[in-house]
Amino acid sequence: MSSKPNNSLAPLSRLWGTLAFRLTAAYAFAGFFLVFLAIVGLYLVLVHELEESTDLFLADKLHVLRTMLRERPGDREAIEEEVELESAARQSEQFYVRVLDEHDKWLWITPGMTDRLDLTQLAARTRSHPDRAIQMTGNDGRPFRVESASAPVGYPATQTDTVEIAIDVSEKEALLARFRYWFWGILLTTFAIFPLIGYRIARQGIRPVEEMATTARHISSSNLRERIHPEGYLFELASLAGTFNEMLDRLEQSFERISRFSADIAHDLRTPVNNIRGEAEVALARARSSEEYRDVIESCLEEAVRLSDLIGDLLFLARAESPLTHLRPERVDVGQLLARVREYYEASAGDAGVSLTATVAAGPVIADLDRTLLQRAVGNLVSNALANTPSGGAVALVTSADSSTVHIQVFDTGVGIPADALPRVFDRFFRVDSSRSQGSGGTGLGLAIVKSIVELHGGHVEIASQPGHGTQVTLHIPMSSAS
């Protein structure tokens, strides 16, 4: 037995998934709830005030009647006059009084009270709640507020009577009924209007977000120049737009670097491959001697080594940029490390007629560093310095340290770097003199690798140069790079 999925709730689910609907629902519910609380609060206050005013009136009349019974026990005319005067003043709220003796016999009763109230029920209700006003229903269904109290007669008291008083509160109940009617009317109106107001507010609030989404939809790898204009936005949305624009700036720069990088890779890989192919085609064009074939193989091998070094450098840079790359820090005497680098390049420096020295500025410098990577970074700097320093020049390695940072400086007295090229010397495949670098087998990745190694250690690189006077590169690396 197959069953089809119930899609009746799908539109509602999609509607609930929109920000405008959720904001509208939140605004409408919050407004409705606040209005509901306000009206209920006002209603409860009104009920309390009406009951309190009625109870105060009952307590006041009881006090007057008890006083009259105590001070003027035989003057029933005074009691009648008091009740009649009060009844005339309160036409909308008729009240009734009954006085009982100690044996529950009527001593005096307001005319018409027996028609309006069940006196047996009145006595039972008031006795079960002495000295407290309570609600009861009259014979014709009208609501009454009733209360009773004992009243000593005479001074000194010769007996104790009971005074029962009841007041018609139907007008107040009608007032509360009208209030409840308006209460539900206001709630229904609120229920109908607030969603419309909430939707208007929600649409106005998310308009900038929709504009951002429209701009984002226009962005692609071939169109990264779109930007959001935050003028007129609120502070939070303007901040979001600014952050989005900064992200687009970084993406555009990254795509430009990737494009240049890809073009440089294609060019640098094509050159040795074309050289190998050309040598092979020339060698195969006609029969040659074993010596000629040997020269061709040697030339192809040199190009293959160059190609292998280039690929190795690219792989190293790719791994260095991976967030999963980890250092292998160990205790390193930086002065001894520079001395070993100097020994390694001493023969090359001697062949080039360049003086190569390594010194420690003040005392031993010990730090937690990745020895292999640091040797490679310093070696690349020394190799570049020797390649760009003419015979008779000098290259110096100097290290120093402060409380938290190791400083390694590589000086040379070479040809220097033009000021306009300094900002790009750490870019991949950048060469100040591309023709000479190609002839010497340089790939333009040496300084990029140096920068990657230093940044892996959490440090940074500085470079200063003056054409014709030499170059100074400084590595600033934290003493502990075990992160």
C-alpha positions as CSV (number, residue, x, y, z in Angstrom):
1,M,0.0,0.0,0.0
2,S,1.6,3.2,-1.2
3,S,1.1,6.6,0.4
4,K,1.6,10.0,-1.0
5,P,3.4,12.6,1.0
6,N,1.1,15.3,2.5
7,N,2.1,18.6,0.9
8,S,-0.7,20.6,2.5
9,L,1.7,22.1,5.0
10,A,4.5,22.8,2.5
11,P,3.4,26.4,1.7
12,L,3.1,27.2,5.4
13,S,6.5,25.7,6.1
14,R,8.1,27.8,3.3
15,L,6.3,30.9,4.6
16,W,7.6,30.3,8.2
17,G,11.1,30.0,6.7
18,T,11.1,33.6,5.6
19,L,12.5,36.3,7.8
20,A,9.7,38.8,6.9
21,F,7.1,36.3,8.1
22,R,8.9,35.6,11.4
23,L,9.5,39.3,12.1
24,T,5.8,40.0,11.3
25,A,4.7,37.2,13.6
26,A,7.0,38.5,16.3
27,Y,5.9,42.1,16.1
28,A,2.2,41.1,15.9
29,F,2.5,38.8,18.9
30,A,4.5,41.2,21.0
31,G,2.0,44.1,20.3
32,F,-1.0,41.9,20.9
33,F,0.5,40.6,24.1
34,L,1.3,44.1,25.4
35,V,-2.2,45.4,24.6
36,F,-3.7,42.3,26.2
37,L,-1.6,42.9,29.4
38,A,-2.5,46.6,29.4
39,I,-6.3,46.0,29.0
40,V,-6.4,43.1,31.5
41,G,-4.4,45.3,34.0
42,L,-6.8,48.2,33.5
43,Y,-9.8,45.9,33.9
44,L,-8.4,44.4,37.2
45,V,-7.7,47.9,38.5
46,L,-11.2,49.0,37.6
47,V,-12.8,46.0,39.3
48,H,-10.7,46.5,42.4
49,E,-11.5,50.2,42.6
50,L,-15.2,49.6,42.2
51,E,-15.3,46.9,44.8
52,E,-13.2,49.0,47.2
53,S,-15.5,52.1,46.8
54,T,-18.6,49.9,47.5
55,D,-16.9,48.2,50.5
56,L,-15.9,51.6,51.8
57,F,-19.5,52.8,51.5
58,L,-20.8,49.7,53.3
59,A,-18.2,50.1,56.1
60,D,-19.1,53.8,56.5
61,K,-22.9,53.1,56.7
62,L,-22.3,50.3,59.2
63,H,-20.2,52.6,61.3
64,V,-22.9,55.3,61.2
65,L,-25.7,52.9,62.1
66,R,-23.8,51.2,64.9
67,T,-23.0,54.7,66.3
68,M,-26.6,55.7,66.2
69,L,-27.7,52.4,67.9
70,R,-25.1,52.9,70.6
71,E,-25.8,56.6,71.3
72,R,-29.5,56.8,70.3
73,P,-30.9,53.3,70.9
74,G,-34.6,54.2,70.8
75,D,-34.6,56.7,68.0
76,R,-35.7,54.6,65.0
77,E,-36.8,57.7,63.2
78,A,-33.2,58.8,63.0
79,I,-32.2,55.5,61.4
80,E,-35.0,55.7,58.9
81,E,-34.1,59.3,58.0
82,E,-30.4,58.4,57.5
83,V,-31.3,55.5,55.2
84,E,-33.9,57.6,53.3
85,L,-31.5,60.4,52.7
86,E,-28.7,58.1,51.6
87,S,-31.1,56.3,49.2
88,A,-32.2,59.5,47.7
89,A,-28.6,60.5,47.1
90,R,-27.7,57.2,45.4
91,Q,-30.6,56.6,43.0
92,S,-28.4,54.3,40.8
93,E,-27.3,52.2,43.7
94,Q,-30.2,51.4,46.0
95,F,-29.2,49.9,49.3
96,Y,-31.2,48.2,52.0
97,V,-30.8,47.8,55.8
98,R,-32.1,45.3,58.3
99,V,-31.7,45.4,62.1
100,L,-32.1,42.2,64.1
101,D,-32.1,41.7,67.8
102,E,-30.3,39.0,69.7
103,H,-33.0,36.5,68.8
104,D,-32.9,37.3,65.1
105,K,-36.2,39.1,65.1
106,W,-36.7,42.1,62.9
107,L,-36.5,45.4,64.6
108,W,-36.4,47.5,61.5
109,I,-36.1,46.8,57.8
110,T,-36.0,49.0,54.6
111,P,-39.2,48.7,52.7
112,G,-38.9,46.5,49.6
113,M,-35.9,44.6,51.0
114,T,-37.9,41.3,51.3
115,D,-38.8,41.6,47.6
116,R,-35.3,42.1,46.4
117,L,-33.3,39.7,48.6
118,D,-33.7,36.2,50.1
119,L,-33.3,37.3,53.7
120,T,-32.6,33.7,55.0
121,Q,-29.8,33.3,52.5
122,L,-28.6,36.8,53.4
123,A,-28.3,35.9,57.1
124,A,-26.6,32.7,56.4
125,R,-24.1,34.3,54.0
126,T,-23.2,37.2,56.3
127,R,-22.8,35.0,59.3
128,S,-20.4,32.8,57.5
129,H,-18.3,35.8,56.5
130,P,-18.6,38.3,59.5
131,D,-17.3,41.8,59.1
132,R,-16.5,41.3,55.4
133,A,-18.3,42.4,52.3
134,I,-19.4,39.6,49.9
135,Q,-21.3,39.2,46.7
136,M,-24.7,37.6,46.3
137,T,-27.5,37.5,43.8
138,G,-31.0,39.0,44.5
139,N,-34.4,37.5,43.8
140,D,-34.5,39.2,40.4
141,G,-31.0,38.2,39.4
142,R,-29.4,41.5,40.3
143,P,-26.0,41.5,42.0
144,F,-25.7,42.8,45.5
145,R,-22.8,43.6,47.8
146,V,-23.7,42.7,51.4
147,E,-22.1,42.9,54.8
148,S,-23.2,42.6,58.4
149,A,-21.8,43.6,61.8
150,S,-22.8,43.4,65.5
151,A,-24.0,46.6,67.0
152,P,-24.1,47.2,70.8
153,V,-27.2,49.1,71.8
154,G,-27.0,51.8,74.4
155,Y,-24.2,53.0,76.6
156,P,-23.5,51.0,78.5
157,A,-24.8,48.2,76.1
158,T,-27.9,46.6,77.2
159,Q,-28.1,44.2,74.2
160,T,-26.3,43.5,70.9
161,D,-28.2,43.8,67.7
162,T,-27.1,42.8,64.2
163,V,-27.1,45.2,61.3
164,E,-27.3,43.8,57.8
165,I,-26.7,46.1,54.8
166,A,-27.0,45.3,51.1
167,I,-26.3,47.6,48.1
168,D,-27.4,47.0,44.5
169,V,-24.2,47.0,42.3
170,S,-25.9,46.1,39.0
171,E,-24.8,49.5,37.5
172,K,-21.2,48.8,38.3
173,E,-21.6,45.3,36.8
174,A,-23.1,46.8,33.7
175,L,-20.1,49.2,33.5
176,L,-17.7,46.2,33.7
177,A,-19.7,44.4,31.1
178,R,-19.4,47.4,28.7
179,F,-15.7,47.5,29.5
180,R,-15.3,43.8,28.6
181,Y,-17.2,44.4,25.4
182,W,-14.7,47.2,24.4
183,F,-11.9,45.0,25.7
184,W,-12.7,42.2,23.1
185,G,-13.3,44.8,20.4
186,I,-9.9,46.3,21.0
187,L,-8.3,42.9,21.0
188,L,-9.9,41.9,17.7
189,T,-8.9,45.2,16.1
190,T,-5.4,44.7,17.4
191,F,-5.3,41.1,16.1
192,A,-6.3,42.4,12.6
193,I,-4.1,45.6,12.5
194,F,-0.9,44.5,14.2
195,P,0.1,41.9,11.5
196,L,-0.2,44.6,8.8
197,I,1.9,47.0,10.8
198,G,4.4,44.3,11.7
199,Y,4.7,43.3,8.0
200,R,5.3,46.9,7.0
201,I,8.0,47.2,9.7
202,A,9.6,43.9,8.7
203,R,9.7,44.7,5.0
204,Q,11.2,48.1,5.8
205,G,13.8,46.5,8.1
206,I,14.9,43.7,5.7
207,R,15.0,45.9,2.6
208,P,18.8,46.6,3.1
209,V,19.3,42.8,3.5
210,E,17.5,42.1,0.2
211,E,19.6,44.8,-1.5
212,M,22.7,43.0,-0.2
213,A,21.4,39.7,-1.4
214,T,20.8,41.2,-4.9
215,T,24.3,42.5,-5.0
216,A,25.7,39.2,-3.9
217,R,23.8,37.4,-6.7
218,H,25.5,39.6,-9.3
219,I,29.0,38.6,-7.9
220,S,30.9,35.8,-9.7
221,S,34.5,34.9,-10.4
222,S,34.4,37.2,-13.4
223,N,32.6,40.1,-11.7
224,L,34.0,41.0,-8.3
225,R,33.7,44.7,-8.6
226,E,30.1,44.9,-7.3
227,R,29.9,46.8,-4.0
228,I,27.1,47.6,-1.5
229,H,26.5,51.3,-0.9
230,P,25.7,51.6,2.8
231,E,24.6,55.3,2.7
232,G,21.3,55.7,4.5
233,Y,21.5,52.4,6.4
234,L,21.3,52.0,10.1
235,F,24.5,51.6,12.0
236,E,24.3,47.8,12.3
237,L,23.4,47.3,8.6
238,A,26.0,49.8,7.5
239,S,28.6,47.8,9.5
240,L,27.4,44.6,7.9
241,A,27.7,46.2,4.4
242,G,31.2,47.5,5.2
243,T,32.3,44.1,6.3
244,F,30.8,42.5,3.1
245,N,32.6,45.1,1.0
246,E,35.9,44.3,2.8
247,M,35.3,40.6,2.1
248,L,34.8,41.4,-1.6
249,D,38.0,43.4,-1.6
250,R,39.9,40.5,-0.2
251,L,38.2,38.1,-2.7
252,E,39.1,40.3,-5.6
253,Q,42.7,40.6,-4.5
254,S,42.9,36.9,-4.0
255,F,41.4,36.2,-7.4
256,E,43.9,38.6,-9.0
257,R,46.8,36.9,-7.1
258,I,45.5,33.5,-8.2
259,S,45.3,34.7,-11.8
260,R,48.8,36.1,-11.7
261,F,50.0,33.0,-9.9
262,S,48.5,30.7,-12.5
263,A,50.0,32.7,-15.3
264,D,53.4,32.6,-13.7
265,I,53.2,28.9,-13.0
266,A,52.2,28.2,-16.6
267,H,55.1,30.4,-17.8
268,D,57.7,28.9,-15.5
269,L,56.6,25.4,-16.1
270,R,56.5,25.9,-19.9
271,T,60.1,27.2,-20.1
272,P,61.9,24.1,-18.8
273,V,59.5,21.8,-20.6
274,N,60.0,23.6,-23.9
275,N,63.8,23.5,-23.3
276,I,63.7,19.7,-22.7
277,R,61.5,19.3,-25.8
278,G,63.7,21.5,-28.0
279,E,66.9,19.6,-26.9
280,A,65.2,16.3,-27.6
281,E,63.9,17.3,-31.0
282,V,67.3,18.7,-32.1
283,A,69.1,15.5,-30.8
284,L,66.7,13.3,-32.8
285,A,66.8,15.4,-36.0
286,R,69.9,13.4,-37.2
287,A,72.3,10.8,-35.9
288,R,74.8,12.2,-33.4
289,S,77.8,11.0,-31.5
290,S,77.7,9.6,-28.0
291,E,79.3,12.8,-26.6
292,E,76.6,14.9,-28.3
293,Y,73.8,12.7,-26.9
294,R,75.5,13.0,-23.5
295,D,75.4,16.8,-23.7
296,V,71.7,16.7,-24.6
297,I,70.9,14.4,-21.7
298,E,72.9,16.6,-19.3
299,S,71.0,19.7,-20.5
300,C,67.7,17.9,-20.1
301,L,68.7,16.8,-16.7
302,E,69.4,20.3,-15.6
303,E,66.0,21.5,-16.8
304,A,64.4,18.5,-15.1
305,V,66.2,19.5,-11.8
306,R,65.0,23.0,-12.2
307,L,61.5,21.8,-12.9
308,S,61.6,19.5,-9.8
309,D,62.8,22.4,-7.6
310,L,60.0,24.6,-8.9
311,I,57.4,22.0,-8.1
312,G,58.9,21.4,-4.7
313,D,58.7,25.1,-3.9
314,L,55.1,25.3,-5.0
315,L,54.2,22.3,-2.9
316,F,55.9,23.8,0.1
317,L,54.0,27.1,-0.3
318,A,50.7,25.2,-0.7
319,R,51.4,23.2,2.5
320,A,52.5,26.4,4.3
321,E,49.1,28.1,3.6
322,S,47.1,25.1,4.8
323,P,45.5,25.5,8.2
324,L,46.6,21.9,9.1
325,T,50.2,22.8,8.8
326,H,52.1,22.3,12.1
327,L,55.5,23.4,13.2
328,R,58.0,21.1,14.9
329,P,59.6,23.5,17.4
330,E,62.7,22.7,19.4
331,R,65.3,24.5,21.4
332,V,67.5,26.3,18.8
333,D,70.7,28.3,19.3
334,V,70.1,30.9,16.6
335,G,73.7,32.0,16.6
336,Q,74.9,28.4,15.9
337,L,72.2,28.0,13.2
338,L,73.5,31.1,11.4
339,A,77.0,29.8,11.7
340,R,76.0,26.6,10.0
341,V,74.3,28.5,7.2
342,R,77.4,30.5,6.7
343,E,79.6,27.4,6.5
344,Y,77.2,25.9,3.9
345,Y,77.4,28.9,1.6
346,E,81.0,29.8,2.3
347,A,82.3,28.0,-0.8
348,S,79.8,29.8,-3.0
349,A,80.7,33.1,-1.4
350,G,84.3,32.4,-2.0
351,D,83.7,31.6,-5.7
352,A,81.7,34.8,-6.1
353,G,84.4,36.9,-4.3
354,V,81.9,38.0,-1.5
355,S,82.7,38.1,2.2
356,L,80.1,36.1,4.3
357,T,80.0,36.6,8.1
358,A,77.6,35.5,10.9
359,T,77.5,37.2,14.3
360,V,75.4,37.4,17.5
361,A,74.7,40.9,18.6
362,A,74.6,40.3,22.4
363,G,74.9,36.9,24.1
364,P,73.5,33.6,23.0
365,V,70.0,33.7,21.5
366,I,67.9,30.6,22.4
367,A,64.3,30.1,21.1
368,D,61.7,27.4,20.4
369,L,61.7,27.3,16.6
370,D,61.4,24.8,13.7
371,R,65.1,24.4,12.9
372,T,64.6,23.0,9.4
373,L,62.2,25.7,8.2
374,L,64.3,28.5,9.7
375,Q,67.5,27.2,8.0
376,R,65.6,27.2,4.7
377,A,64.4,30.8,5.2
378,V,67.9,32.1,6.1
379,G,69.4,30.0,3.3
380,N,67.1,31.6,0.8
381,L,68.0,35.1,2.0
382,V,71.7,34.3,1.8
383,S,71.4,32.7,-1.7
384,N,69.5,35.9,-2.9
385,A,72.1,38.1,-1.3
386,L,75.1,36.3,-2.9
387,A,73.3,36.3,-6.3
388,N,72.9,40.1,-6.2
389,T,76.2,41.1,-4.7
390,P,79.1,41.7,-7.0
391,S,82.6,40.5,-6.4
392,G,84.3,42.4,-3.6
393,G,81.0,42.9,-1.7
394,A,79.9,41.5,1.6
395,V,77.0,39.6,3.1
396,A,76.4,39.6,6.9
397,L,74.1,37.6,9.1
398,V,73.3,39.1,12.5
399,T,70.9,37.9,15.2
400,S,69.7,39.6,18.4
401,A,66.7,39.2,20.7
402,D,64.6,41.0,23.2
403,S,62.2,39.7,25.9
404,S,59.8,38.1,23.4
405,T,61.2,38.2,19.9
406,V,64.2,36.9,17.9
407,H,65.5,39.3,15.2
408,I,67.6,37.9,12.3
409,Q,69.1,40.4,9.8
410,V,70.7,39.6,6.5
411,F,72.7,42.6,5.0
412,D,74.4,42.8,1.7
413,T,76.2,45.4,-0.3
414,G,74.7,44.4,-3.6
415,V,72.9,46.1,-6.4
416,G,69.8,46.9,-4.2
417,I,66.1,46.9,-5.2
418,P,64.2,49.8,-6.7
419,A,61.7,51.5,-4.4
420,D,58.8,50.7,-6.7
421,A,59.6,47.0,-6.6
422,L,60.0,46.7,-2.8
423,P,56.2,46.2,-2.0
424,R,56.2,43.1,-4.4
425,V,59.4,41.3,-3.6
426,F,57.6,38.8,-1.4
427,D,55.0,38.0,-4.1
428,R,55.3,34.6,-5.8
429,F,57.3,34.6,-9.1
430,F,58.1,38.3,-8.8
431,R,61.6,39.1,-10.2
432,V,63.2,42.5,-10.1
433,D,65.3,41.5,-13.1
434,S,63.4,38.7,-14.8
435,S,66.0,38.2,-17.5
436,R,68.9,37.7,-15.1
437,S,66.8,35.5,-12.8
438,Q,65.8,33.2,-15.6
439,G,69.4,32.9,-16.7
440,S,70.5,32.1,-13.2
441,G,67.7,29.6,-12.7
442,G,65.8,31.6,-10.2
443,T,62.0,31.0,-9.9
444,G,60.9,34.1,-8.0
445,L,59.7,31.9,-5.1
446,G,62.6,32.3,-2.6
447,L,61.3,35.4,-0.7
448,A,57.7,34.1,-0.9
449,I,58.9,31.0,0.9
450,V,60.8,33.1,3.5
451,K,57.7,35.1,4.2
452,S,55.6,31.9,4.6
453,I,58.0,30.3,7.0
454,V,58.2,33.5,9.2
455,E,54.4,33.8,9.3
456,L,54.1,30.1,10.2
457,H,56.2,31.0,13.3
458,G,53.8,33.9,14.0
459,G,56.3,36.6,13.0
460,H,56.7,39.1,10.1
461,V,59.4,40.2,7.6
462,E,60.7,43.7,6.9
463,I,62.9,44.7,4.0
464,A,64.8,47.9,3.2
465,S,67.0,48.6,0.2
466,Q,68.7,51.4,-1.7
467,P,69.8,50.8,-5.3
468,G,73.6,50.6,-5.5
469,H,74.1,50.3,-1.8
470,G,72.6,47.0,-0.8
471,T,69.6,45.4,0.9
472,Q,68.6,44.6,4.5
473,V,66.0,41.9,5.3
474,T,64.9,41.4,8.9
475,L,63.0,38.5,10.3
476,H,61.0,39.1,13.5
477,I,60.0,35.8,15.1
478,P,58.5,35.1,18.6
479,M,60.7,33.4,21.0
480,S,58.2,30.6,21.4
481,S,56.4,29.3,18.2
482,A,54.9,26.1,19.6
483,S,51.3,27.0,18.6
